[in-house]
Amino acid sequence: MTSLTQGDAAESDRPLTLLFSAGETSGEQHAAHMFLELKKQLPNLKGLGMGGSQMQKAGIDVRFDSTGIAVIGLFEVIKHYSEINRALTCMKQLLVSEKPDLLVCVDYKEFNFKLAKFAKQLGIKVLFYVSPQVWAWRPGRVKKYGRVIDMMAVIFPFETAYYEAEHVPVRYVGHPSVDKVHPQWSREESLTRFELNPEHPIIGLLPGSRAHEIERMLPVMLAAAEIIRSRLPTVQFVLPQAVGISDDLLQRFLSQSDSKIQVVKQQTYELIQCCDTVMTTSGTATLEVALLQIPMVIVYKLFWMTFWLAKYLVKTPFIGLPNIVAGKGIVKELIQQDATAENIAGEVLAIVQNSQYSEAIKADLQRVKTILGKGGGSKNMADLALEMLKNPDTRSR
């Protein structure tokens, strides 16, 4: 692997500059970890762009806070169009004024496609991190993206074939969650620190990392918790508070529940590993729970018109990442009208009260972990970015 040295960077009057574009919490986590890996090799590297607090902590100069535009679904995007358009204008201006050596687009597909197209017009290299789900819907997007990027970095091994078939430069870098999901304490120590009793069921609630997900999913999860508590009076509920979700937003719903919910900040993986099972929204969180090998039920609700459109367009039978990676339904998905308190509670109780069922799910989750490999995603991304900065004609291998 060819990499840059500080001497290479010194050939220019200014430090090498990377412009990051991340529109959601998971994306900015990926960008932050990648940048930290890059800084190990190029301490003078400059990073700026769109993101949130995690990117700021990593040393990236965040010029546009993406918290308000982290939405999913066509009609949700339309609702926030003005703010999203303002973000796109800001990022285009940064491309012109800062002239970065590389634009790193992290997820946030349609927005970043437009930004990448503009960057290519300016002659700026584009590295796209986290592929659109072309295996689920609109596979024709492979060619479309191939025209505006210099490299697609994919996080699932099966994704490379779609790009290779169309001769689009692609590199499998590994899933960043594999490196990230490592509790700093043992389960026993975590139980002690959180004052949880392992003799009684421990159930986690993961209602999402976006405000609209909390508003849509937390009420039904709390209703499910009430049903569970009526049947298991000794049950313990825990909720790891996502970065970017305010105390006020959570308390607006928790204050209306009769169940005691222990909310924990910053120790997400330490808390999840204590659980016997979790109810979680669809997204990256499902893969993180899978890596911890905790049985789960995946629940999600979209605005009804968004769901109708997705049902028409999406070809994959699953929405949960563990099921997609495994190629079969290893954990139950309760989507839209099926995501009722009764159904969620029923699945949670089935997992908690049937050890054979629970162990079978854990065995399948172990296979998902094996498929995802040993990790190194952030380091691989850093190496790929450095390779693109060094070599004028980086190609897939």
Secondary structure, DSSP 8 states (H G I E B T S, - for coil): -----HHHHHTSSS--EEEEEE-SHHHHHHHHHHHHHHHHH-TT-EEEEEE-HHHHHTT-EEEEEGGGG---SHHHHHHTHHHHHHHHHHHHHHHHHH--SEEEEES-HHHHHHHHHHHHHTT--EEEES---TTTS-TTHHHHHHTT-SEEEESSGGGHHHHHTTT--EEE---HHHHH---SS-HHHHHHHTT--TTS-EEEEE--SSHHHHHHHHHHHHHHHHHHHHH-TT-EEEEEE-TT--HHHHHHHHTT-SS-EEEEES-HHHHHTT-SEEEEESSHHHHHHHHTT--EEEEE---HHHHHHHHHH---S--SHHHHHHTS--SEEEEGGG--HHHHHHHHHHHHH-HHHHHHHHHHHHHHHHHH-S--HHHHHHHHHHHHHH-TT----
